[in-house]
Amino acid sequence: MAFGAMGGPISGLIITCKTPDTGTVALEAGDAVKLTGDYEISNAFAEGDRVFGEAMADCAENGAAVPVRVRGVCVFRYSGTAPAVDGVSGVTPSTEAGRVLVADTSAARGLAVKVNPEAGTVEVLL
């Protein structure tokens, strides 16, 4: 599969997870998600959470199956100003549901490889 402005082969891993059995679910394709239980995901982050992967489908139902990319290039919407690709930074959760921040902290996941400021997205190799 070709990807990004340069193209080239990319392998990825998509697994089936599920939404919580109770509570509000408002997933959008492309949302950053965290793991909250056995294969259970949410796009609502709290301090100390880590990005698990990228939701591959919209979902507003409890207990529903959702494909999640956990390895490969994920395209996340970011919060704040456009980050820079520096060869070091990955992503951490934002306080905005489903969005990320680019950071070089030990809690960051992956490696930011491309930023699209017009679309407000960052491509991250997980």
Secondary structure, 3 states (H helix, E strand, C coil): CCCCCCCCCCCCEEEEEECCCCCCCCECCCCEEEEEECCEEECCCCCCCCCCEEECCCECCCCCEEEEEEECEEEEEECCCCCCCCCCCEEEECCCCCCEEEECCCCCECEEEEEECCCCEEEEEC
